[in-house]
Amino acid sequence: METITRKKIEQSCLQTIAVEMGLKSNDLNTEMNLRDDLDIVSLDAMNIIMALEDEFKIEADIETVLEMQKVSDIIDHLEIRINS
Amino acid sequence: METKKRVVVTGRGVISPIGSSVSDYWEGLCNGVSGVRKITEFDSSGASCQIAGMVTDFDSDVHFSHREKKSYERFTQFGLVAALRAAEEANLLDQDGDSGEIGVMMGTGVGGITSYAQAYDALFAGPEERPIDTYTIPRIMNSAVSSAIAIRLGIKGPNFTLNTACSSGGNAVGQAMQWIREGRLRAVICGGAEAPVTYGLLRAWDALGVLSRKYNDTPETACRPFDKNRSGFVLAEGAAVLVLESLESANKRNAPVFGEIAGFGSNCDASSLTNPDENGVAESMKLALDDAEISPDSIGYINAHGTGTRINDPLECRAIHRVFGDRSVKLPVSSSKSLFGHAMGASSALEALATLLAVQNDCAPPTLNCDDLDHECVIDPVPYNSRKVQIEAALSNSFAFGGSNAVLVFRKWKP
């Protein structure tokens, strides 16, 4: 199976967030706070995670995702799920 | 006998296929401008009816943030923008919404039907299921429209969205009037909103055999109320909102007054889910006149339900004859659906506004496409051209599937 790199996960994550929140992916970075910097609420987070689950054919842990603070937290979680 | 509290209209807002300001709407009504056009929003080639009354001048980016666009379905967006305009016209924006003395009462028929369609598409339209948008439920729910108005304006009084199919908006306006008459509230933002034009709903209405199928190449001629060759209605979208207010409240804060809502007749045929009943329809008009405490002779214009279907039009005309007797032949009776189609739960609100404007301007807007009056429709349909005529009071008729009738009486404003 083709390895999915962290870079690829990061790109997809930023792109998905950008689409969901009506932003430009170039304006995003992995250290941004989901709520304070990006105004992501639980419904947005669910949409973002479901799109990424669909793309990478994985199941994320929703409870964990809803407690995440930064973009990089989502990437970390996806990386573990994808590679487990 | 206790005198009824007077209720006046102090604000108006509209989003419609023929114009999305009150002045454009009235101009469109009087000039007989058609808002019916070919559906381009999706592929309608599999449907027998491929036309609808579509709103083409509404840019949601102008009115809403990204989050609001995600949260609010098209019908909610229409209703909210119409409500904001009505509230602005009524100078209601700086009023104390916290007091609980102002309410919201909206009507819709099918609510967030587009989001239902998108959710089912996600499940069934591809080789594999796709995720359902998490905003689907808040977008679908009918009450989103009244809630969105309250949220934006900070109005903490009673908040309802009612559904009586195609009389939803009329019943909402009537119920709002009752709240004020009872002294429960001093002002209510009320009306109807609908955005029903989806492929599934188009096919569903077509299955009932009530949509116009023969005029896909000439959409503006499709809806032909009272005409011998009528063959049904076309779906439409839009919203109309009024601010109703007690006369005391309007006077106290020097609000503009555009007319008086004087009567409301609400009843149920209690006979069929799909066929209207002449007794119930006639009774609803009588109830409205009785409620307004005016005689049929005081009515100078009727804005008909006028769907352009084989069944409705002659039945409505017979009911008018039962209430208005020999005057019915000369009484101006027109159908605004001939111009912009049938906006389901919003239609009666759009037509309430048309009726209010007719009274304000002493002008009966026309019925389009009534080239050859059906001999079973013995009325004056005001064909094609609007007519200046003295209108002291007018009726707005709405008769819905399920037999829920709503008739409103508007009276010229006299302090």
Interface residues (C-beta under 8 A of the other chain):
Chain A: M21 G22 D39 L43 D44 M46 N47 M50 A51 E53 D54
Chain B: H66 R67 K69 K70 R130 P131 D133 T134 Y135 P138
